[in-house]
Amino acid sequence: MPKKEVKRESWGSSMGFMLAAIGSAVGLGNMWGFPYKLGMNGGFAFLILYLLLAVFAGYVLIMTELSLGRKTHSSIILAYREVSKKYTIVGWFGALAPFFILGFYSYLGGYCLKYTIANLGDLFGASWGVNGVSGPEYFARLSADQTQSAIYTAIFLVLTIIVVARGLSEGIEKFNKVAMPALFVMLLVIIIRSVTLPGASAGLSFLFKPNFEVFKGTGWITVLAAAGGQVFFSLSLGMGILVTYGSYMKKDQNIEKSSLVIPFADTVIALMAGLAIMPAVFASGQSPQGGAGLLYMTLQTVFNGMGKLGPIFGVLFYGLVVIAAITSSMSVLEAIIGSFIDYGLKKGYGNQRKKLAWGFGLVCLCMGLLVAYDGLGKYLPPMFGKFSWLDGFDLLAEGVLMPIGAFITTIIFGWIHPDMLPEEVHIGSEFKSEKFYRFCLKWVAPVFTFFILIGQLNTFFG
Ligand code: PFF
């Protein structure tokens, strides 16, 4: 094949980059993880801890990933290789995690799509609506229906692939520029309805009433692990996404400011999700819960009980969760293909984005189909002898690969090459928090990531 000189892609604008990074951070974690963890782990007290971790560790790790990407001008595998050949393995670590994430994320995103469509069906009184079936029953039927589960997983992933294949600025950036403001407005509308329902105040006090009792004895470890895991997953850390997104940044873009805005926006949206969800859950007389139970059972029951307005809020809510999930899943796919696009460019094959997006997207689809066919642990042999395939993939990514990769990263850039990344942050802007950054990357972030690793393993095996 003839050698072609093709330029690497970059973001069209700072705003576009910022929205894409926020789009990656804001996902299912904000919707089904944060509100419940907040309420169960001390309310306002948890929030303070969460914010401290987001500043002392999240901010610092985001800045590390973004500056590594921009400095090396490479996606994850080549970025680590550029620092030193012996670190290439760390890049591979980060590059592997996204496959597992997409494997289960596309299944969950596909369900949100299904719920959006079913609520739309209710709006038109169609036979394919939810038709008053209770949330738990609807979810049980869907997860037992392997064909439907597979179809929706596939649709969700194909939509992700289509956007990513279109290009960085033409696909991902354009999509986020429309989708993220839309998500914000949809969330606002739902909050207004939720907090004005009779009985909503019990939800507000569940979310925010400070409860320092939870820190007593060894309770603080549980709370810290919950807050730490949430910060880590919600900010999309430890899997090369922000390295990849950072590699498309221009030198005049301000890394320091971006590293602050991303966690700030992510936390605001997570709090808004809490306000949208919990007051409505309490107002309808249900108990709070988190995860799939909250999203696919409790909330559907809430919409069922809202009378004529139910399907409208159902479509709005599940629609916004689809947006949140798809803007995250496209960042995961980009992190996978980014490295291979870079290899192609280096070898003179030109930009092979389309082929790579479809090729790797289909590999992830196979993984998603395994999760769909497993029906939450019903049909396939358990992974590692005890987990559903969804939990098994989650364990490999969130429990093992991501925290180990992030821990090694803090050692490389906090201890072995402490001056390498601050130099990059200085380019194009003043680095006001340099002392804070250096201190936290050396002393706080390694402890934090190590603690996450232990906490995650404990959640799965404890
Ligand atoms: N940050 C996303 C969420 O909170 O749902 C999920 C996520 C996206 C996690 C991308 C990890 C990731 F690499």
Residues whose N, C-alpha, C, O or C-beta is under 5 A from the ligand:
A	BS01	PFF	S24 A25 V26 G27 L28 G29 N30 F233 S234 L235 S236 M239 I241 S328 V332
